[in-house]
């Protein structure tokens, strides 16, 4: 198997642009390419999926653990010639500053994958060797196999960097990319714009792939990417029993943040997934026994969502009747009384959760979360823990007291958060189901109970 991690020396070094370019270039050469993303990220994988034609997956050692990471990597790589694993932040940046926990480096060790290091070489030559050498020495279990010099000023500048790094670090510098704003991926408040909103991206991928092909030695990359089989022993999709239920899943440009493993776990437990689009005016499907509304960008489509009165009523009435529902982040926002956008306009939403959401121009929450259910939380009873993450630019204003769904613990301490009512569990946390498969089983068991009660 060919497998390689594309890692940066820090955030913003252009590794996503280079990752996508490498995928496009390799695909043009006729290879079947599988994309992965380290850490809790929904947006970069949409680009991987769009360019490779295969669903990209997340590899998260903190939320999933070693066995899950191996199983996800092995399953996702089936039928592929090469797996390209895009890192998160810098190679050694993760859950905390003193360990490799949750880092791209840890993923490279777990998956036995060589690392191609992306170095921002603007304004330096020999100093690039010092940067690379430092990365080599921090953890010798991490195999840094090669370098791409990014943002060089010219081909001559690249040759200086190449000579310095190869002499001092004894690894090849296999190519370069000059700074080119026309080939930069646009950003906004939640990071890279999802490809689902960008329309046709073939021209962009083609240009980026052509640029990479001209300045990166793809044959050298192919040789560096040789990696051993993982032989994952445990599959998170192994279940003891199944449930004959149908789960409605909101899926469109407003709601599309779902880990593939979450959906696969639901299906492994027997659930039939029925997708629908609130944004397109599609009512909650008939004869469903549960509802899953994931994250996304409801604030970007607040006016359109607010006008879909029949959709909102179909969802509200079903939840009021006791439909077992999980709403995460954007889904949680959608179920509140309203979303106030940054221009001060308040748009009415479903209204099942008392309170409003206000959008801000600055980040409101970011990071991993350990989640413990409050009393009455049927998904996480008796202190059972699940893992997930938060990333949002909004805050929720509610009347006191409120029916908190769970307690979250992150780097800044613990707090009660979310909302629950009857069979509704909602909040800002994006859950990673493989971190706690029993919560999936409890959800489907409740769905089956509701189904049998008629």
Buried (B, 14 or more C-beta within 10 A) or exposed (E): BBBBBBBBBBEEBBBBBBBBBBBBBBBBBEBBBBBBBBBBBBBBBBBBBBBBEBEBBBBBBBBBBBBBBBBBBBBBBEEBBBBBBBBBBBBBBBBEEEEBEBBBBBBBBBBBBBBBBBBBBBEBBEEBBBBBBEBBEEBEEBBBBBBBBBBBEEEEBBBBBBBBBBEBBEBBBBBBBBEEEEBEBEEEBBBBBBBBBBEEBEEBBBBBBBBBBEBBBBEBBBBBBEBEEBEBEEBBBEBEEBBEBBBBBBBBBBBBBBBBBBBBBBBBBBBEBBBBBBBEBBBBBEEBBBBBBBBBBBBBBBEBBBEBEEBBBBBBEBBEEBBBBBBBBBBBBBBBBBBBBEEEEBBBBBBBBEBBBBBEEEEBBEEBBBBBBBEEBBBBBEEBBBBBBBBBBBBBEBEEEBBBBBBBBBEEEEEEBBBBBBBBBBBBBBBBBBBBBBBBBBBBBBBBBBBEEE
